[in-house]
C-alpha cells in the first residue's frame, strides 16, 4: 500500500514538470527480466514502466509488474515448487544522468530505487499417511537498491537500458491451512524458509529494459 501510494505520488509530480523546451518528455518501458516472474517459484511476469523527464539531466521512473503461474517455467536456480503463484510488484526510482545536459534519456545514470513485491502461492502436501491438502503461502518483499546503468538509443525512438542494483531486501512470509508440521522449502540463495519468517538480506538486482521514447 505504501509503495503504491509512493508510485502514484512520484508519477503525479513528474508529470507536472516540463522540460526547458516546454514539452514533457517520457518513455514507455518493458523489462525482459520480468519473464522470470518472482525469480523464486515457477512463475512468469510482465513488467511495464514509464520514465518521466524531471529536469535537464534527471528523471523519475515507475514500474508495475504482474506475476502469474507458469508450470513450464522452471529455472535452474528455482528451489520452490508451487502449484500456482500470482502477485504483483511496484517500484519507483530517481535517475541522474551524469553526462547529459538536456532531457534525452541517454547515457550513464545512477540513483536510488524502492521496490515492493507481493505473491500468493498454492502448495500441495500430504498428511496423516497420505491425505492430500493444499495450503497457501503469502510472501512480501521490500527492497532498496542503489542503481547504475546505461541507456542507449538503438534506432529512432527505440532504446535499450541494462541496469545493475546493489542494496538490501526484507522478506516476510507466512502460511495458512498447512497440516503437516516441520519446515518448508528454502529460497535460493538466502536459505530462508519460503513459508514463514522474516529477515533482512543483501540484495542484487538486474534489469534489461527496452524503451520507446515518446
C-alpha positions in Angstrom: 0.0 0.0 0.0 2.8 2.5 1.0 4.8 1.6 -2.1 1.7 2.1 -4.3 1.0 5.5 -2.9 4.6 6.4 -3.3 4.5 5.4 -7.0 1.3 7.4 -7.6 2.8 10.5 -5.9 6.0 10.3 -7.9 4.1 9.9 -11.2 1.9 12.9 -10.5 4.9 15.0 -9.5 6.9 14.1 -12.5 4.1 14.5 -14.9 3.6 18.1 -13.8 7.2 19.0 -14.6 8.2 20.2 -18.1 11.5 20.3 -19.9 13.1 23.6 -20.9 11.6 23.1 -24.4 8.1 23.4 -22.8 7.1 19.8 -23.6 7.2 17.0 -21.1 9.3 14.0 -22.1 8.6 10.4 -21.2 9.4 6.9 -22.3 7.4 3.6 -22.1 9.4 0.6 -21.0 9.4 -3.2 -20.8 11.8 -5.3 -18.7 12.8 -8.5 -20.3 14.0 -9.9 -16.9 10.3 -9.9 -15.8 9.8 -13.1 -17.9 11.4 -14.9 -14.9 8.5 -14.0 -12.6 9.2 -13.7 -8.9 12.5 -15.4 -9.5 11.8 -17.9 -6.7 8.9 -20.1 -7.9 7.6 -21.5 -11.2 6.1 -18.2 -12.4 6.4 -15.7 -15.1 5.6 -12.0 -15.3 5.3 -8.8 -17.3 6.8 -5.6 -16.1 5.9 -2.3 -17.7 7.0 1.1 -16.7 7.3 4.8 -17.6 10.2 7.3 -17.3 9.5 11.0 -17.0 11.9 13.8 -17.5 12.3 15.8 -14.3 14.9 18.4 -15.3 17.9 18.7 -17.7 19.6 15.5 -16.5 17.1 14.0 -14.1 14.2 11.6 -14.5 11.7 9.6 -12.4 10.9 6.0 -13.3 8.0 3.9 -12.1 7.1 0.3 -12.9 4.3 -2.2 -12.3 4.7 -6.0 -12.7 2.1 -8.7 -12.9 3.1 -12.2 -11.8 1.2 -15.2 -12.9 1.6 -19.1 -12.8 3.8 -20.8 -15.4 4.1 -24.6 -14.9 6.7 -24.9 -17.6 8.8 -22.0 -16.4 11.2 -24.0 -14.1 14.6 -22.3 -13.8 17.9 -23.9 -12.8 18.2 -21.9 -9.6 14.5 -22.2 -8.6 14.1 -24.2 -5.4 10.5 -23.6 -4.6 7.8 -25.9 -6.1 4.3 -24.3 -6.2 1.1 -25.2 -7.9 0.0 -21.7 -8.5 1.8 -18.4 -7.9 0.4 -15.0 -8.6 1.0 -11.5 -7.5 2.4 -8.1 -8.4 5.3 -5.7 -7.8 5.6 -1.9 -7.7 8.8 0.1 -8.0 9.8 3.8 -8.2 13.2 5.3 -8.7 15.1 8.5 -9.3 17.8 8.8 -12.1 20.6 11.3 -12.5 22.3 11.2 -16.0 25.9 12.1 -15.3 26.9 13.5 -18.7 23.7 14.8 -20.1 22.6 18.4 -20.2 19.2 18.1 -21.8 16.2 15.7 -21.4 17.4 12.9 -23.7 17.2 9.8 -21.5 20.6 8.6 -22.8 23.9 7.8 -21.2 25.2 6.6 -17.9 22.8 7.1 -14.9 22.7 6.4 -11.2 20.1 6.7 -8.5 18.0 5.1 -5.7 15.1 2.7 -6.2 12.4 1.2 -3.9 10.5 -2.0 -4.8 7.6 -3.9 -3.2 6.5 -7.4 -4.3 3.6 -9.5 -3.1 2.8 -13.1 -4.1 0.3 -15.7 -3.1 1.2 -19.4 -3.7 -0.7 -22.7 -3.6 1.4 -25.7 -2.4 0.4 -29.4 -2.3 1.2 -31.6 0.7 0.2 -35.0 2.2 -0.6 -35.6 5.9 -1.9 -38.4 8.1 -0.3 -41.1 5.9 -1.3 -39.8 2.5 -4.2 -37.5 2.8 -3.9 -34.6 0.2 -4.1 -31.0 1.1 -3.5 -27.6 -0.5 -2.1 -24.8 1.7 -1.2 -21.2 0.9 1.9 -19.1 1.3 1.8 -15.2 1.4 5.1 -13.5 0.7 6.1 -9.9 0.9 9.4 -8.4 -0.3 10.6 -4.8 0.2 13.9 -3.8 -1.4 16.1 -0.7 -1.6 18.8 -0.5 -4.3 21.4 1.9 -5.5 21.1 1.6 -9.3 23.6 2.2 -12.1 23.0 1.7 -15.8 23.5 2.9 -19.3 20.7 3.8 -21.6 21.4 3.9 -25.4 19.5 4.6 -28.5 19.2 1.5 -30.8 17.3 3.2 -33.7 14.9 6.1 -33.8 12.8 6.1 -30.6 13.8 2.6 -29.6 16.1 2.4 -26.5 18.0 -0.3 -24.6 18.8 0.0 -20.9 20.8 -2.5 -18.9 20.8 -1.7 -15.2 22.5 -3.2 -12.1 21.4 -2.5 -8.5 23.0 -3.3 -5.1 21.3 -2.9 -1.8 19.2 -4.7 0.8 15.8 -6.5 0.9 13.4 -7.6 3.6 11.4 -10.8 3.0 8.4 -11.7 5.1 6.1 -14.8 4.6 3.5 -16.8 6.4 1.3 -19.8 5.5 -2.3 -20.8 6.0 -4.1 -24.2 6.1 -0.9 -26.2 6.4 -1.5 -29.6 8.1 2.0 -31.2 8.1 4.4 -29.9 10.8 8.0 -29.1 10.1 9.9 -26.6 8.0 9.1 -25.9 4.4 11.1 -25.2 1.3 14.0 -22.8 1.4 14.8 -19.9 -1.0 18.0 -19.6 -3.1 20.4 -18.1 -2.3 19.3 -16.9 1.1 18.3 -20.3 2.6 15.2 -18.7 4.1 12.1 -20.8 4.8 9.8 -19.8 2.0 6.7 -20.5 4.1 7.3 -18.5 7.2 9.6 -16.0 9.0 11.1 -12.6 8.1 14.6 -11.3 7.7 16.8 -8.7 6.0 19.2 -9.8 3.3 21.8 -8.2 1.0 20.4 -7.8 -2.5 21.5 -7.6 -6.1 19.1 -6.9 -9.0 19.4 -6.7 -12.7 17.1 -5.0 -15.3 17.2 -5.3 -19.1 14.7 -2.8 -20.4 13.6 -1.9 -23.8 12.1 1.6 -24.1 10.1 3.6 -26.6 10.7 7.4 -26.4 7.6 9.5 -27.0 
